[in-house]
Amino acid sequence: MAVLDVLLYPDPRLKQASKPVDIFDAALRDFVADLQETMLSGPPSVGIAAPQTGRLERIVLVDVSGKLKTPHHGFMTLINPEIISSDGSVLGREGCLSVPDYTGNVYRAERIALTAKDEFGLTRNYNFTGFEARAVQHEMDHLDGLLFLDRLVSRRDRFRRKVYKAPAH
């Protein structure tokens, strides 16, 4: 496994849309392992998307199990994810590995239903709520070239991060 470089805003590659994954092979599983290693090697993070490492494919990893009292599905590899339905709207603070100096207030759906493939190409269906739903939506935005900065309620809802150590590479 390898730790990959994380692209930082304003790198223009972060604004590009990703293409669907068509081949589910050992090379894909190796990349997913590298992506997980990258997520775990930096500051605490609940997710990462392939485009954040310069690979413009529809792959996200999410794991909110470290947040106490948060309902979760554990570690998930979501490939070609699609939101089938969403409900509610809630305001919450978000940060991002690719925007290490800021956090911001963003509205997200409170509940989502999603279908995705795993790293073996098997279709999985999920129902997410609360913080896990927020994390999944945040990571999925990367697949369409969006950052949380694009969804800020207003410019006043962007905050300089007090303590954050960017990944060393």
Secondary structure, 3 states (H helix, E strand, C coil): CCCCCCCCCCCHHHHCCCECCCCCCHHHHHHHHHHHHHHHHCCCCCEEEHHHHCCCECEEEECCCCCCCCCCCCCEEEEEEEEEEEECCEEEEEEECCEEEEEEEEEECCEEEEEEECCCCCEEEEEEEHHHHHHHHHHHHHHCCCCHHHHECCHHHEEECCCCCCCCC
